[in-house]
């Protein structure tokens, strides 16, 4: 008197297919949206640059400012990822030390911790600043 296997398998397979289908459609629509935004932005910048005089200087200044903002966002994202990775490493060390105190398995937590430290050092000191 166990759980019928066939309905569970059908439910899980239909659920997996629908999940991955949704993810594919979401990724496709997001890439199309980004493509449209880039196209309209480039067309707008072309029209502004075609105008003689201060419009072309404003276009160049706008492009430089946008580049600086995207670089800052990229560095902040790397910093955040490094802090999360380091926290996972510390949590893993604490968890493994509590589970097996006589073993040295807790040293496995050093891997994500050191990756987080390396990412943070890169984002803080080595990443190109604009």
N, C-alpha and C positions, 0 to 999 in steps of 0.2 A: 504494500500500500504506500508506495512512494509517489513522488511528484511525477506526472507524465512528462517524459523527456521531449517528445516532439513539439508540443506547444512552446516549451521554454526555448528550444533551439530556434523555432520559427520567430518567436518574439525577439530574441537577441540578434538574429540575422537581419530581420527587417529593421530593427533599431539601428544596427551598425550601418546598413546601406543608406538609410535616410540621414543619419548623422553625417556621413562622409559626402553624400550628395549635397547636403546643405552647405558644408564647408567648401566644397568646390564652387558652388554658385556664389557664395559670399566672397571668396577670393577673386573670382572672375569679375564680379561687379565692382569690387574695390579697385582692381587694376584698371578697369575701364574708367572709373571716376577719376583716378589719378592721371590717367592719360588725357582726359578732357580738360582737367585743370591745367596741366602743363601746356596743352595746345592753346587754350584761351589766354594763358599768361604770356606765352611767346608771341601770340598775335598782338596782344595789347602792347607789349614792349616794342615790337616792330613798328607799330603805328606811332608810338611816342618818339621812338628814335628817328623816324623819318622826318619829323618836324624839325626844322632848322632852329638853332639857337639854344635857349636854356632847357628845352625839352629833352634834348639828347644828354645833357649833363645830368639832369634829374633822373633819367633812365639808368645811367651808369651808377649813380649814387644809390638808387633803389636796388639795383642788382647786388652791389657790394654789401649793402645793409642786410639784404635777404641771406646772402652767403654767411655773414657774420652770425646772424640769428640761428641758421641751421647748424653751423659749427658749434655754437654754444649749446644747443639742444642735444647734439650728438654727444658732447663731452658730459653733459648732465646725465644723459641716459647711461653712459658707460659707468659713471660714478655710482648711480643708483644700482645698476646691475652688480657692480663690485661689492657694494655694501650688503646686498641681499645674498650674494654668494659667500661672502665672509661670514654672515650670520648663520647660514646653513652649515658651514664648516664648524663653527663654534657649537651649534646645536647638536651636530653629529658627534662631536667629541664628547660633549656632556652625556648624550644618550648612550653611546657605546661604552663610556666609562661606567655608567650606572648599570648597564646590562651585564657586562663582563668585567668586573673590577680587577680580576687577577690577570686578564689577558691584555695584550698591547694592541687590540683591535681598534681602540679609540684613535690611534694614529692615522687611521684612514680619513678622519675628519680634517687632517692637515691639508689634504689635496684641495678641496674646495676653498678652504681658508686661504691657502697660498695663491690660488687662482684669483680670488677676490682681492688680495693685496696687490698682486701684479696688475690687475685691471685698474685698481685705484691709483697706483703709482703712474701708470701710463696716462690715465685721464688727467691727473693732476699736474704732472711735470713734463711728459714726453709728447702728448698730443699736440698737433699743430694749432697754434692760436691765431685767430684771424682778427 
